[in-house]
Each structure stands twice: as C-alpha cells, then as structure tokens.
Amino acid sequence: MKKAMRGLAAFAVVLGAVSAARAEEKPTFKAGFAERDVSPKIGDEAPGGYGKAYHRTFHDPCKARAAVFDDGANRVAIVGLDALFIRGKTVGEVRTAIEAKTGIPAGSILVSASHTHSGGPTGLFLPGEFADASPLVRDMVEKETVIADAAYLEKVKAGIVEAVVEADANRVPARGGAGFGLAENVAFNRRFLMKQGHAMTHPGVGNPDIVEPAGPVDPQVGVLGAWDEKGKFLGCVVNFACHCTTGPGGISADYVYYIERAIRGLMGDDAKVVFVPGMAGDVTQVDNRLPYQAAQFGEGSARLVGGTVGAEAGKALVAMERQAGPMVPVAATSRKLSIPRRKPSPEHVAAALELIQKPDKASVDTTDWAFAKETVVLDARIAREPVVETEVQAVQVGPAVFLTSPAEYFCQYGLDLKAGSKFPFTFPVSLANDVVGYVPHENALDPQTGGGYETRLTSYSNLEPAAGRKIADALLELAAGLTPGVAPRAPALNPFTGKPWTYGDRRPQLD
C-alpha cells in the first residue's frame, strides 16, 4: 500500500512538472508576407470619376499586398489591393482559389481596395453585366461609366491569389505587436456646413461662406507588425483614413507608395507593407480652410500624406518591437447583410432620360448630365437588384481586430466602431470584400442640413439611409463575439541584484 502511494505521489510530481512545462510554452504564432505587381497598362481605363478617363503615364507600381497570420489552429489572410475598389463577385472567385490552394477558409480572407484613383479598371461594373439591358442603358454603362477590363481583372485575381499563396508559404515563427501613430494635419473632412444652412462637399479653398466641418477626421495610424525569431522585420499592416486622391501622376498606388518608402527606409528595403484604408468616405488630403497658397494634389501632396503616415507607422513599429510577442488567437467571423436601395422617383427618372437624350450633349451642364446618366443606370440596376446582398467581417489577430465595411463609409462610423469595440486595437477597414458606394452618416442625409455629392443617388451610391447604422451595429456585434488576446509585453524586470555603474558613482570634482 505504501509503495503504491509513493508511486502515485511520484506520478503526480511528474504530471505537475509536465503541466508546468506546457504552461511555460510560448503560444504558436506565425506570420508571412508577399506582394505582386498588378499595375495596369498605359492606355487602360483609369477609374475614379463618373465618366471615362485613361492612363497616359506611369509613376509607381500598383500591388496586391498580402499578410497571413497563424496561431497553430487557425489562419487568416489580409490583402491590401492598390485599386479603386473590388466587386464582391471577384472577391468570391479569389477566395475560392486561395482556399483550394492553401486551405485558408474563404471566410478568413479579407480583401480591401486602397481606393487609389490612379489604379486599374477593376469595376464599377463587370464586363457583360448589362448585356441584356436596353441599348440606351448599355451605352450608358459601357461607353460612359467606369467598367472593368476583363483581361486586367484576370491579372488582379491572379496577383491576389499568388500573393496570398506565397505569404502562406512564407510563414515563419514570429513575434508581433500592434500600436497607433498620429498623423495630424494631412487629412481633412471635405464636407462643410455653409452659411446658407446645408452642407457642401469641397466648397472651395478660402470660401468665406464656410461655417465649420460637417464631419470629423481620424488621425490615428493603426499598425500591426511582425518580426521573425531572430529579430528580422517581416512586414506590417497599416490602417489610415484618407482618400487616395493625391494623384502623384499617372499609374500609382497614390500616397501608399510613400508610406511603403518611409517604412522601408526605417525597417529594411525588403519589408512588406499591406495597406488597408480606414473609413474615409468624407475625408481627403484637401484642406478647404488652408490659409495660404499650396498645391494639394500631385507629387508633393502624395509625399506629404504618405511620408507623414509612414513616419508615424514607423514610430509605432520601433516602439512595439521591444515588447513584441505572440499575437494570438487568430480568428475570423462574418455576416451577410441585405440592404435595400433608395429608388429615384418616376419623375426623377423621366427628367434624367429626357436630359441624356438631348441631341446636343455639349449644351447640357456636365454635372447635370453626369447625374442624369447615373439616374438612368441606377433605375436599371434596381430593376434587377433592388436589395444589395453584402458582407461585413471581423478578422482578429490577438488583441487587434479588423472590422470591415464594403462601403466608402463616412469617418464618424469608424470612430463609432473604435469607441464601441472592446479590443485595444480596432482597425476599421473600408471598401473590403465588395463595393456598395458611399454610405453617408445619417446627419449627411438630413433634408435640412445635409448635402454633398456623396448623398446624391447614383448607380454607385444608393443604399437606404439606415445602411450605415446597420453596418456599424453588425460589426460591433461581430467584435463582441470575439475575445481579445493579450497584448504582448516584455518579461517583467527581475529584482535588482547588481551594483551601480562605477563610472557613474562619483561625487562632483571641483578642483
């Protein structure tokens, strides 16, 4: 009996030692990054407005940038695409291909477009989407509206898939961290309450009728970085809320190019930078209250925004590097939303049809003609798709969560998401996994004080007024269903047992 008891006691000691050893084991955390050049060609359509434009010069590459994170049980992929937007159908095809090649679940893949106005033709409409429409509508879509190029779309899809597959293959044991920088005075709300009582978009620099901004900005630069076990920097994900409309000239990732250059200058030439845009539907680099003359578009503007954001991201990275550790758990969850479109009145449609069919297009105001064209296309779009089926998603990497909207979502909603999330690092991501156009804040749609071109009905922007709140509520519910991981911290300092530095332990010498 005594021998048996001694055996049990010994077994308990061994079991305790094994349990303690397991408790001291570091959680599994791996990270991998990769990128692919998906630049359009000279002559390709340059989306960015409600009409046609084409690329004539080249400035810097447009890329598909990918990060894959792994906690040993789950993997997620985060893709930043240098493009104006990407349609949900295209994202679905990309996800299916990635899952087949890597095993990463389709629902754990986030694809966000940076909204560069200097990218290639990925939409708005897909080739053949209105093939069965009336000749008038088909002409309005194919000849007068932004539309994807089939060959270029295949290049983009291949680039995204290849980047994620390579990032997945590049996974190595890693240490990670998350943090924030603060890029002030480079992004501004472009909507203003005016003396006449309603809001306007870009009323003009120095306009004396400006009363105050009609919405906020979010100067935070969100950053998630990763290093391998030897301390080599692998890459990062950067999140910032500002339109990519600086236009450095020609084909370009816009200011994202200078974010990348700034970070690589600090962290290494081969560092990978995945950019995902914040909620910037009403935020651009243009300061309508600038008190002096200065160019707010072009190379200098791109350098100012990208260099500032990149510098702030770099500051956050070198600060978090000291305490980097496992960023676990890794998870993803999503929800489908059904959101009705706003319908133009029959009178509105009839007036638009009459205007766009005038024999002398040059006699019509260009803005009036553009919105009339959009009304006609919207009417046809609603006839085939009166309700939008789209997705919101939450992707978790340890203490950080990426909350996605498929819209050009107004900045206030991004701030609401940060305020309502229990995660210490909440990164709102716009134009992710689909594109549903501008989704203004409720205040912008107020019939008395609202306004701005983002609030007008177009084939691009047309969701019901409640859409913004529905998206925010759904995202906060998704975030609430996840448990934040513990932010990595360096080991606590051991009690001091040494001696002071002898060179420093000296009295003043005055002789």
ChimeraX attribute file (.defattr): number of C-alpha atoms within 10 A of each C-alpha:
attribute: neighborCount
match mode: 1-to-1
recipient: residues
	/A:1	6
	/A:2	7
	/A:3	8
	/A:4	9
	/A:5	10
	/A:6	11
	/A:7	12
	/A:8	12
	/A:9	12
	/A:10	12
	/A:11	12
	/A:12	12
	/A:13	12
	/A:14	12
	/A:15	12
	/A:16	12
	/A:17	12
	/A:18	12
	/A:19	12
	/A:20	11
	/A:21	10
	/A:22	11
	/A:23	10
	/A:24	9
	/A:25	9
	/A:26	9
	/A:27	15
	/A:28	16
	/A:29	26
	/A:30	26
	/A:31	30
	/A:32	28
	/A:33	31
	/A:34	26
	/A:35	23
	/A:36	21
	/A:37	16
	/A:38	25
	/A:39	24
	/A:40	26
	/A:41	16
	/A:42	15
	/A:43	11
	/A:44	18
	/A:45	22
	/A:46	28
	/A:47	28
	/A:48	21
	/A:49	11
	/A:50	18
	/A:51	17
	/A:52	15
	/A:53	16
	/A:54	17
	/A:55	19
	/A:56	14
	/A:57	13
	/A:58	16
	/A:59	16
	/A:60	16
	/A:61	18
	/A:62	25
	/A:63	24
	/A:64	30
	/A:65	28
	/A:66	33
	/A:67	31
	/A:68	25
	/A:69	30
	/A:70	26
	/A:71	21
	/A:72	13
	/A:73	10
	/A:74	15
	/A:75	24
	/A:76	24
	/A:77	28
	/A:78	23
	/A:79	28
	/A:80	25
	/A:81	31
	/A:82	34
	/A:83	32
	/A:84	26
	/A:85	33
	/A:86	30
	/A:87	21
	/A:88	19
	/A:89	12
	/A:90	18
	/A:91	21
	/A:92	17
	/A:93	13
	/A:94	21
	/A:95	26
	/A:96	17
	/A:97	19
	/A:98	23
	/A:99	17
	/A:100	11
	/A:101	14
	/A:102	15
	/A:103	13
	/A:104	21
	/A:105	17
	/A:106	19
	/A:107	19
	/A:108	23
	/A:109	26
	/A:110	26
	/A:111	29
	/A:112	30
	/A:113	26
	/A:114	31
	/A:115	27
	/A:116	27
	/A:117	24
	/A:118	32
	/A:119	31
	/A:120	31
	/A:121	28
	/A:122	29
	/A:123	22
	/A:124	23
	/A:125	20
	/A:126	20
	/A:127	16
	/A:128	14
	/A:129	13
	/A:130	20
	/A:131	12
	/A:132	9
	/A:133	16
	/A:134	11
	/A:135	11
	/A:136	13
	/A:137	21
	/A:138	19
	/A:139	14
	/A:140	19
	/A:141	27
	/A:142	19
	/A:143	12
	/A:144	17
	/A:145	24
	/A:146	24
	/A:147	23
	/A:148	24
	/A:149	18
	/A:150	14
	/A:151	10
	/A:152	18
	/A:153	21
	/A:154	13
	/A:155	14
	/A:156	28
	/A:157	20
	/A:158	16
	/A:159	22
	/A:160	29
	/A:161	24
	/A:162	20
	/A:163	25
	/A:164	31
	/A:165	25
	/A:166	20
	/A:167	22
	/A:168	28
	/A:169	15
	/A:170	16
	/A:171	19
	/A:172	19
	/A:173	17
	/A:174	25
	/A:175	26
	/A:176	30
	/A:177	28
	/A:178	27
	/A:179	21
	/A:180	23
	/A:181	21
	/A:182	18
	/A:183	21
	/A:184	16
	/A:185	13
	/A:186	17
	/A:187	21
	/A:188	25
	/A:189	25
	/A:190	25
	/A:191	27
	/A:192	23
	/A:193	22
	/A:194	19
	/A:195	12
	/A:196	10
	/A:197	13
	/A:198	17
	/A:199	28
	/A:200	22
	/A:201	19
	/A:202	17
	/A:203	19
	/A:204	15
	/A:205	15
	/A:206	14
	/A:207	12
	/A:208	11
	/A:209	14
	/A:210	20
	/A:211	14
	/A:212	13
	/A:213	19
	/A:214	21
	/A:215	20
	/A:216	18
	/A:217	24
	/A:218	22
	/A:219	19
	/A:220	20
	/A:221	24
	/A:222	26
	/A:223	27
	/A:224	24
	/A:225	27
	/A:226	32
	/A:227	23
	/A:228	18
	/A:229	13
	/A:230	9
	/A:231	12
	/A:232	14
	/A:233	21
	/A:234	26
	/A:235	28
	/A:236	28
	/A:237	23
	/A:238	25
	/A:239	27
	/A:240	27
	/A:241	28
	/A:242	29
	/A:243	26
	/A:244	27
	/A:245	22
	/A:246	26
	/A:247	22
	/A:248	22
	/A:249	18
	/A:250	19
	/A:251	27
	/A:252	27
	/A:253	29
	/A:254	35
	/A:255	30
	/A:256	28
	/A:257	24
	/A:258	21
	/A:259	28
	/A:260	23
	/A:261	21
	/A:262	23
	/A:263	25
	/A:264	18
	/A:265	15
	/A:266	15
	/A:267	18
	/A:268	15
	/A:269	12
	/A:270	11
	/A:271	20
	/A:272	24
	/A:273	27
	/A:274	29
	/A:275	28
	/A:276	33
	/A:277	26
	/A:278	33
	/A:279	30
	/A:280	31
	/A:281	26
	/A:282	28
	/A:283	25
	/A:284	21
	/A:285	22
	/A:286	23
	/A:287	19
	/A:288	21
	/A:289	17
	/A:290	11
	/A:291	9
	/A:292	8
	/A:293	8
	/A:294	9
	/A:295	10
	/A:296	18
	/A:297	15
	/A:298	15
	/A:299	16
	/A:300	16
	/A:301	22
	/A:302	26
	/A:303	22
	/A:304	19
	/A:305	25
	/A:306	25
	/A:307	22
	/A:308	23
	/A:309	31
	/A:310	30
	/A:311	24
	/A:312	23
	/A:313	32
	/A:314	24
	/A:315	18
	/A:316	22
	/A:317	28
	/A:318	13
	/A:319	15
	/A:320	23
	/A:321	19
	/A:322	12
	/A:323	15
	/A:324	22
	/A:325	23
	/A:326	25
	/A:327	31
	/A:328	26
	/A:329	25
	/A:330	24
	/A:331	21
	/A:332	23
	/A:333	17
	/A:334	18
	/A:335	15
	/A:336	11
	/A:337	16
	/A:338	12
	/A:339	19
	/A:340	18
	/A:341	20
	/A:342	18
	/A:343	19
	/A:344	17
	/A:345	11
	/A:346	10
	/A:347	9
	/A:348	14
	/A:349	20
	/A:350	14
	/A:351	14
	/A:352	20
	/A:353	17
	/A:354	10
	/A:355	18
	/A:356	21
	/A:357	12
	/A:358	12
	/A:359	9
	/A:360	9
	/A:361	12
	/A:362	9
	/A:363	9
	/A:364	14
	/A:365	10
	/A:366	11
	/A:367	10
	/A:368	13
	/A:369	20
	/A:370	19
	/A:371	19
	/A:372	23
	/A:373	26
	/A:374	27
	/A:375	25
	/A:376	24
	/A:377	25
	/A:378	25
	/A:379	22
	/A:380	18
	/A:381	18
	/A:382	18
	/A:383	11
	/A:384	10
	/A:385	13
	/A:386	17
	/A:387	16
	/A:388	15
	/A:389	14
	/A:390	18
	/A:391	20
	/A:392	22
	/A:393	27
	/A:394	29
	/A:395	26
	/A:396	28
	/A:397	27
	/A:398	26
	/A:399	22
	/A:400	28
	/A:401	27
	/A:402	24
	/A:403	30
	/A:404	32
	/A:405	30
	/A:406	27
	/A:407	29
	/A:408	27
	/A:409	29
	/A:410	28
	/A:411	25
	/A:412	19
	/A:413	23
	/A:414	26
	/A:415	18
	/A:416	15
	/A:417	19
	/A:418	18
	/A:419	12
	/A:420	17
	/A:421	19
	/A:422	18
	/A:423	22
	/A:424	16
	/A:425	23
	/A:426	25
	/A:427	32
	/A:428	28
	/A:429	31
	/A:430	31
	/A:431	30
	/A:432	31
	/A:433	28
	/A:434	26
	/A:435	25
	/A:436	25
	/A:437	21
	/A:438	26
	/A:439	29
	/A:440	30
	/A:441	23
	/A:442	14
	/A:443	15
	/A:444	23
	/A:445	18
	/A:446	14
	/A:447	9
	/A:448	11
	/A:449	16
	/A:450	21
	/A:451	23
	/A:452	20
	/A:453	15
	/A:454	23
	/A:455	20
	/A:456	16
	/A:457	20
	/A:458	26
	/A:459	24
	/A:460	19
	/A:461	23
	/A:462	24
	/A:463	25
	/A:464	15
	/A:465	21
	/A:466	14
	/A:467	20
	/A:468	21
	/A:469	16
	/A:470	13
	/A:471	22
	/A:472	21
	/A:473	15
	/A:474	20
	/A:475	25
	/A:476	19
	/A:477	14
	/A:478	20
	/A:479	27
	/A:480	15
	/A:481	10
	/A:482	18
	/A:483	15
	/A:484	21
	/A:485	19
	/A:486	16
	/A:487	20
	/A:488	20
	/A:489	13
	/A:490	11
	/A:491	7
	/A:492	6
	/A:493	6
	/A:494	6
	/A:495	6
	/A:496	7
	/A:497	6
	/A:498	6
	/A:499	7
	/A:500	9
	/A:501	8
	/A:502	7
	/A:503	6
	/A:504	7
	/A:505	9
	/A:506	8
	/A:507	6
	/A:508	6
	/A:509	5
	/A:510	4
	/A:511	3
